[in-house]
Amino acid sequence: MLNVPTQSFPAPSSPQRVGQSGESKRNKVALKPGHSLMDWIKFSKSGQDLTGLRGCLIEVTQAELQKHNTREDCWTCIRGMVYNVTPYLDYHPGGEEELMRAAGIDGTDLFDQVHRWVNYESMLKECLVGRMATKATAAIKAMIPPPPPPGLAAPASLSPPADSRPRYDWFQTDMAVHLVVYTKRKIPRSGCTVVDLQEGVLRLEVLLGKMSYLVHLRLAEDTERSVAVQTAYAVGKIEISIPKQNEGTWASLGHPLESHDTFLCKKDRALCYRDCVLVSKMEVNHNTHVFRLKIPHSTVMHVPVGQHVYLKALVQDTEVVRPYTPVDQTLTAACQHSSQGSELYLMIKVYPDGVFTTHLNSLHIGDHVSVSCPEGTFSLRPLRDVTDLYLLAAGTGFTPMARLIQVALQDFGTIRKIKLLFFNQREEDILWRTQLDKLAANNERFQVEYVLSEASDSWAGLKGRVDQSMMEDFLIRPDGSKCFVCVCGPAGFTELILWLVKQQGFSEEEVHVFLG
């Protein structure tokens, strides 16, 4: 059970999110004045020695790393590189205590649990102490298999069984080359393929649950800059077709590049970004816009319902990354299981003191934004037998709910009732209120209630704080029903909601927490 000191909490507005169900959750703490992300960027560029080594890089032994484990002297290791994070402790949005968990040790796993999307190399480059020493004895070295040659899969001992591992093949005609991936399992109709073709380099990533299969090749000959994808979902077959620039026969498909033909956990695969173009910006309310991004012509990318992408931008020479969940152009648009086509729509609240959102809001039409592959663990599979779907969102935590509402209404006839409880500060903060009210009026299966923490006297809806009585009224489990609950909002809001949901008798399998 979560240790929650109170059963009430103000309806929040913070943009902070928590991870997926089952993952570690990160609370955002109140920082001292002058300790924002922008303040850290300015401080790190000030020329001060943040390592204590006067600019020297050293090789750090395990014993040396362990010595630096206090608040006044804190080193940590991330992916083989050691950083002196002492000066960063007061700037860390998750608080000093969270960062100290990795003091004097290899913090890679802790980092990946809640910070995988953060570009730590850019954020902490002025804090770099050096590289971890890797001196194995001859006996140990003899036990370690040599790394595979470039282009080959990892050793069998490090890979899934060969009979379950995806494989690829290719064939050609005079006009095109065709690459076929056999996943050896059913694949979701929500889309699982990301294809990028840039300057003769083909990168094909197939996302299969927690796993990722990658084909990465420099093609043997010139091609047109267009890609077509056909998927046989039931048999797990994906065919990629690329027109040749010149007719003729290729002697080979191409040359293997880094991580080609590998099958890894997604968390172990580095995020891949592509440049997208800002096409338009549409106002939703006084501080929120829908940013419409054009995906490159030579990229095919589907973002399944409930999954998110990361946007990356260079702000004062520091790479800043933030997660966002795509929506459709409108709530009443014909929804697909994945964000189809060549454009992404992102509903983003602009914070006056937000480093990333103010940068994004300053972009002009035609400017470029880096966008990652889809991330997230949400699957529509648990909804197949659900009769009652409950959604609880705060502020921009509504974004993953938008497409989920659409697909639940259109494709899941077993769902008899979809209820959204939407928390905001003021009435003018409510996102897509007109569309939500219209949808509720036209579809008896959908209901929406709004809760305001700073309501005016004229507000006739729910007011104040999230409490147990409010949840008892909202989460009603009819006899013979199968219920599912989805939650998205700031960390404190989500922690409390999860605790209250558990008090109502819902199990972990009946609840999903969204990121972004």
C-alpha positions in Angstrom: 0.0 0.0 0.0 1.2 3.5 -0.8 2.1 5.5 2.3 -0.2 8.6 1.8 -0.5 10.9 4.8 -3.8 12.4 3.8 -6.9 11.5 1.8 -7.2 14.8 0.1 -5.1 16.6 -2.4 -5.6 19.9 -4.4 -6.4 19.5 -8.0 -3.0 20.1 -9.6 -1.5 21.9 -12.6 2.1 20.7 -12.6 3.3 19.1 -15.8 5.3 16.5 -14.0 4.4 12.9 -14.9 5.1 9.5 -13.5 6.2 6.4 -15.2 4.2 3.4 -16.4 2.5 1.0 -14.0 5.1 -1.0 -12.2 8.0 1.4 -12.8 9.5 3.7 -10.3 7.7 7.0 -9.9 9.5 10.4 -9.7 8.1 13.2 -7.5 8.9 16.7 -8.6 10.1 18.8 -5.6 10.0 22.5 -4.9 13.5 23.9 -5.8 15.1 26.9 -4.2 14.8 30.2 -6.0 17.4 30.5 -8.7 17.7 26.7 -9.2 15.6 26.1 -12.3 16.8 24.1 -15.3 17.7 27.4 -17.0 19.6 28.5 -13.9 21.6 25.2 -14.1 22.4 25.7 -17.7 23.7 29.2 -17.0 25.7 27.9 -14.0 27.2 25.0 -15.9 28.4 27.5 -18.6 29.9 29.9 -16.1 33.4 28.4 -16.4 33.6 27.2 -12.8 35.4 23.9 -12.1 32.4 21.6 -11.4 34.5 18.4 -11.2 37.1 19.5 -8.7 39.8 18.2 -11.0 40.7 21.4 -12.8 39.6 20.1 -16.2 41.5 16.8 -16.0 39.8 13.5 -16.9 40.8 10.5 -15.0 40.2 6.7 -15.0 38.0 5.9 -12.0 38.3 2.6 -10.2 35.5 1.0 -8.3 37.2 1.7 -5.0 37.6 5.4 -5.9 34.0 5.8 -7.0 32.8 4.3 -3.7 34.7 7.0 -1.7 32.5 9.8 -3.2 29.2 8.9 -1.6 28.3 11.9 0.6 26.2 15.1 0.1 29.4 17.2 0.0 31.2 14.8 -2.4 28.9 12.9 -4.7 30.0 11.0 -7.8 28.0 8.5 -9.8 28.5 6.4 -12.9 26.1 6.3 -15.8 27.0 3.9 -18.7 30.7 3.7 -17.9 31.1 7.5 -17.4 31.6 9.1 -14.0 30.2 12.4 -13.0 30.6 14.7 -10.0 27.0 15.5 -9.4 27.6 17.4 -6.2 27.0 20.9 -7.7 23.8 19.6 -9.4 22.1 18.2 -6.3 20.3 21.5 -5.5 19.1 21.8 -9.2 17.7 18.3 -9.5 13.9 18.4 -10.1 13.5 15.0 -8.3 15.2 16.3 -5.2 18.6 15.6 -3.6 17.4 12.4 -1.9 16.7 10.7 -5.2 20.0 11.6 -6.7 21.9 10.5 -3.6 20.5 6.9 -4.2 23.2 6.6 -6.8 26.0 8.2 -4.8 29.3 6.3 -5.1 27.8 3.5 -7.3 26.9 2.7 -10.8 23.5 4.5 -11.1 22.7 3.4 -14.7 19.7 1.1 -13.7 18.3 3.7 -11.3 18.7 6.4 -14.0 16.9 4.3 -16.6 13.9 3.7 -14.3 12.9 7.4 -14.3 15.3 9.4 -16.5 15.8 7.3 -19.7 14.7 10.2 -21.9 17.1 12.7 -20.3 20.2 13.7 -22.2 22.5 13.4 -19.2 25.6 13.7 -21.4 24.6 17.2 -22.4 23.2 18.2 -19.0 26.2 17.0 -17.0 29.1 17.4 -19.5 30.8 20.0 -17.3 30.6 17.5 -14.4 32.4 14.7 -16.2 35.2 13.2 -14.1 36.2 10.4 -16.4 35.7 6.9 -17.5 35.3 3.8 -15.2 38.4 1.6 -15.2 37.7 -1.8 -16.8 40.7 -4.0 -15.9 39.7 -7.6 -15.9 42.1 -10.4 -15.0 43.2 -12.9 -17.6 41.1 -15.6 -16.0 38.0 -13.4 -16.1 38.7 -12.2 -19.7 38.9 -15.9 -20.8 35.3 -16.3 -19.5 33.9 -13.3 -21.5 32.9 -14.1 -25.1 34.4 -11.7 -27.6 32.0 -9.1 -29.1 30.3 -10.1 -32.3 31.7 -8.6 -35.5 29.9 -5.5 -36.8 26.6 -6.5 -38.4 26.1 -9.8 -36.6 23.7 -10.6 -33.8 24.9 -10.8 -30.1 26.0 -14.2 -28.9 23.3 -16.7 -28.3 23.8 -16.6 -24.5 22.9 -13.0 -24.6 20.0 -13.3 -27.0 16.5 -14.8 -26.8 16.2 -18.4 -28.1 16.9 -18.6 -31.8 13.5 -20.0 -32.6 11.7 -16.9 -31.1 14.1 -14.3 -32.4 12.8 -12.2 -35.4 14.7 -12.5 -38.6 14.7 -10.7 -42.0 15.2 -11.6 -45.7 15.0 -9.6 -48.9 14.1 -9.9 -52.5 14.1 -7.5 -55.5 12.5 -6.7 -58.8 13.9 -4.4 -61.5 12.0 -1.5 -59.9 12.3 -2.0 -56.2 13.9 -3.8 -53.3 11.7 -5.5 -50.6 12.8 -6.3 -47.1 10.7 -8.8 -45.1 10.8 -9.1 -41.3 9.4 -12.3 -39.7 8.6 -11.5 -36.1 7.4 -15.0 -35.3 4.5 -13.7 -33.2 1.2 -11.9 -33.7 1.8 -8.2 -33.8 -0.6 -5.4 -32.7 -2.7 -3.6 -35.2 -1.8 -0.4 -33.4 1.4 -0.3 -35.3 4.9 -1.4 -34.2 7.2 -0.4 -37.1 9.4 2.7 -37.5 11.3 3.1 -40.8 13.8 5.9 -41.5 15.5 6.2 -44.9 18.1 9.0 -44.9 21.0 9.5 -47.3 21.1 5.8 -48.3 20.9 4.5 -44.7 17.9 2.3 -43.8 16.9 2.0 -40.2 14.0 -0.3 -39.4 12.9 -0.8 -35.8 10.2 -3.2 -34.9 8.7 -2.6 -31.4 7.5 -5.9 -29.8 6.3 -5.3 -26.3 9.4 -4.7 -24.2 11.7 -5.8 -27.0 13.1 -4.1 -30.1 14.3 -5.6 -33.3 16.6 -3.5 -35.5 17.7 -3.7 -39.1 20.3 -1.0 -39.8 22.0 -1.0 -43.3 23.7 1.3 -45.7 21.9 0.3 -48.9 24.0 -1.0 -51.8 22.6 1.3 -54.4 20.6 4.6 -54.7 16.9 4.6 -54.0 14.0 6.9 -54.2 13.2 8.7 -50.9 9.9 6.9 -50.3 9.0 3.8 -48.2 5.9 1.6 -48.2 5.0 -0.7 -45.3 2.7 -3.7 -45.5 1.9 -5.8 -42.4 0.3 -9.2 -42.0 -0.6 -8.9 -38.3 -1.8 -12.4 -37.6 1.4 -14.1 -38.9 3.7 -11.3 -37.8 5.1 -10.4 -41.2 6.3 -6.9 -42.1 7.3 -6.0 -45.7 9.2 -2.8 -46.5 9.3 -1.7 -50.2 11.7 0.9 -51.5 11.7 2.0 -55.2 15.1 1.8 -56.9 16.5 5.0 -58.4 17.9 3.1 -61.3 16.5 -0.2 -62.8 18.8 -3.2 -62.5 19.9 -6.0 -60.2 21.6 -5.4 -56.9 24.3 -7.8 -55.8 23.4 -7.3 -52.1 21.0 -5.3 -50.0 23.7 -3.3 -48.3 26.3 -3.2 -45.6 25.5 -3.7 -41.9 25.8 -0.7 -39.6 25.8 -0.3 -35.8 23.5 -2.7 -33.9 22.2 -4.3 -37.2 20.1 -7.4 -36.7 19.9 -7.1 -32.9 17.0 -8.0 -30.7 17.2 -6.1 -27.4 15.1 -4.8 -24.5 13.7 -1.4 -25.6 15.3 0.2 -22.6 18.7 -0.9 -23.8 18.2 0.6 -27.2 19.3 4.2 -27.6 16.5 6.6 -28.6 16.5 7.5 -32.3 15.4 10.9 -33.4 14.3 12.3 -36.8 13.9 16.0 -37.8 10.2 17.0 -38.1 8.9 20.4 -39.3 6.5 22.6 -37.5 3.6 23.0 -39.9 1.1 24.9 -37.7 0.1 25.9 -34.2 -3.5 26.0 -33.1 -4.6 27.6 -29.8 -6.6 25.4 -27.5 -7.0 27.8 -24.6 -5.0 30.7 -23.0 -1.8 28.7 -22.5 -2.1 25.5 -24.5 -1.6 24.8 -28.2 -1.8 21.9 -30.6 1.5 21.8 -32.4 1.3 20.0 -35.8 4.5 18.4 -36.9 5.3 17.0 -40.4 7.2 13.7 -40.4 9.9 13.4 -43.0 8.7 12.0 -46.3 11.1 9.0 -46.1 9.9 8.1 -42.6 7.1 5.7 -41.6 6.1 6.0 -37.9 2.9 5.0 -36.1 2.4 6.0 -32.5 0.0 3.6 -30.9 -2.8 4.8 -28.6 -1.4 5.6 -25.1 2.2 5.8 -26.2 4.4 8.9 -26.3 7.3 10.4 -28.2 10.2 12.6 -26.9 10.9 16.0 -28.4 14.5 17.2 -28.2 15.9 20.7 -28.7 19.1 22.6 -28.2 18.6 25.4 -25.6 21.7 27.5 -24.9 24.0 24.7 -26.1 22.2 22.1 -23.9 20.0 19.4 -25.2 16.7 19.4 -23.4 14.2 16.5 -23.9 10.5 16.2 -22.9 7.9 13.5 -23.4 4.5 14.2 -25.1 1.6 12.0 -26.1 0.1 12.6 -29.5 -3.6 13.5 -30.0 -5.7 13.5 -33.1 -6.5 16.8 -34.8 -9.9 16.9 -33.0 -11.6 14.7 -30.4 -14.3 13.8 -33.0 -11.9 12.8 -35.8 -12.0 9.2 -37.1 -9.5 7.6 -34.7 -7.0 4.9 -35.8 -5.2 2.6 -33.4 -2.0 4.4 -34.2 -1.3 8.0 -35.1 -1.4 7.4 -38.9 0.0 9.2 -41.9 2.7 11.8 -42.1 1.9 14.2 -39.3 1.8 14.3 -35.5 -0.5 16.5 -33.3 0.9 17.4 -29.9 -1.2 19.2 -27.3 1.3 21.2 -25.1 0.8 23.6 -22.3 3.3 26.5 -22.4 4.7 27.5 -19.0 6.1 31.0 -18.7 9.2 29.7 -16.8 9.4 26.4 -18.7 12.7 26.0 -20.6 11.4 23.6 -23.2 7.9 24.9 -23.8 8.9 28.5 -24.1 11.5 27.4 -26.7 8.9 25.4 -28.5 6.5 28.2 -28.5 9.1 30.6 -29.9 9.6 28.4 -33.0 8.3 29.7 -36.4 6.4 27.7 -39.0 9.0 25.7 -40.9 11.4 25.3 -38.0 12.6 21.8 -37.1 12.0 19.7 -34.0 13.7 16.4 -33.2 11.1 13.6 -32.5 11.9 10.1 -31.1 10.4 6.7 -31.8 7.3 5.8 -29.8 7.8 4.8 -26.2 5.5 3.3 -23.6 4.0 0.1 -22.4 0.3 0.7 -22.8 -1.6 -2.0 -24.8 -5.3 -2.1 -25.8 -5.3 -5.8 -25.2 -6.7 -5.5 -21.6 -9.7 -3.6 -22.9 -11.1 -6.5 -24.9 -13.3 -7.7 -22.0 -13.8 -4.5 -20.2 -17.3 -3.2 -19.5 -16.6 -0.1 -17.5 -13.6 2.2 -18.3 -12.7 4.9 -15.8 -10.3 7.8 -16.8 -8.8 10.2 -14.3 -6.7 13.1 -15.7 -5.3 16.3 -14.4 -4.4 19.2 -16.8 -2.4 18.0 -19.8 -2.7 14.5 -18.4 -5.8 14.5 -20.5 -3.7 14.0 -23.7 -3.4 10.2 -23.6 -7.1 9.9 -22.7 -8.2 11.7 -25.9 -7.3 9.0 -28.4 -8.2 6.3 -25.8 -11.7 7.6 -25.6 -12.1 7.6 -29.4 -10.8 4.0 -29.9 -12.8 2.7 -26.9 -16.0 4.1 -28.4 -15.3 3.0 -31.9 -13.7 -0.4 -31.6 -14.7 -1.8 -28.2 -18.5 -2.5 -28.2 -18.2 -4.5 -25.0 -17.4 -1.3 -23.1 -20.8 0.0 -21.8 -19.6 3.0 -20.0 -16.6 5.4 -20.3 -16.3 8.0 -17.5 -13.7 10.8 -17.5 -13.0 12.7 -14.3 -11.0 15.8 -15.4 -9.2 17.9 -12.8 -8.1 21.5 -13.5 -7.5 24.7 -11.6 -9.9 27.1 -13.3 -12.7 26.8 -15.8 -10.6 28.4 -18.6 -8.0 25.7 -18.1 -10.2 22.8 -19.3 -8.9 21.4 -22.6 -11.3 20.6 -25.4 -14.3 21.2 -23.1 -16.7 22.0 -26.0 -15.6 18.8 -27.8 -15.9 16.7 -24.6 -19.4 18.1 -23.9 -20.5 17.5 -27.5 -19.2 13.9 -27.4 -21.1 13.2 -24.1 -24.3 14.7 -25.5 -24.1 12.6 -28.7 -23.0 9.3 -27.1 -24.7 7.8 -24.1 -21.7 5.5 -23.4 -19.5 8.5 -22.6 -19.7 10.7 -19.5 -17.4 13.6 -18.3 -17.2 15.5 -15.0 -14.9 18.4 -14.3 -13.3 19.2 -10.9 -11.9 22.7 -10.3 -9.6 23.6 -7.4 -10.0 27.4 -8.0 -13.6 27.5 -9.1 -15.6 30.8 -9.4 -18.8 31.3 -7.5 -20.8 30.7 -10.7 -19.2 27.2 -11.2 -21.9 24.5 -10.6 -19.7 21.5 -11.0 -17.4 19.6 -8.6 -15.0 21.8 -6.6 -12.0 21.5 -4.4 -9.9 18.5 -3.6 -9.6 14.8 -4.6 -10.9 12.8 -1.7 -12.2 9.4 -0.8 -15.9 10.3 -1.1 -15.4 11.7 -4.6 -13.7 8.5 -5.7 -16.5 6.4 -4.1 -19.0 8.3 -6.2 -17.0 8.0 -9.4 -15.6 4.4 -9.2 -18.8 2.3 -9.1 -18.3 -1.4 -9.9 -21.7 -2.9 -11.1 -22.3 -6.6 -10.5 -20.9 -8.7 -13.2 -18.7 -5.9 -14.6 -15.1 -5.9 -15.6 -13.5 -2.5 -14.9 -10.3 -0.8 -15.9 -8.8 2.5 -14.6 -6.4 4.8 -16.4 -4.6 7.7 -14.6 -2.4 10.6 -15.9 -1.3 13.7 -14.0 1.4 15.1 -11.8 3.3 12.7 -9.5 1.6 13.6 -6.3 -1.9 13.5 -7.9 -1.2 10.1 -9.3 0.2 8.7 -6.1 -2.9 9.8 -4.2 -5.3 8.5 -7.0 -3.6 5.1 -7.0 -4.0 4.9 -3.2 -7.7 5.8 -3.3 -8.3 3.4 -6.2 -6.8 0.6 -4.2 -9.1 1.5 -1.3 -12.0 0.9 -3.7 -10.8 -2.7 -4.2 -9.1 -2.3 -7.6 -6.1 -4.5 -8.2 -2.8 -3.5 -9.9 -3.9 -5.4 -13.1 -6.9 -3.1 -13.4 -5.0 0.1 -13.3 -2.6 1.8 -15.8 -0.6 5.0 -15.3 0.4 6.9 -18.4 3.5 9.0 -19.0 3.3 12.2 -21.0 
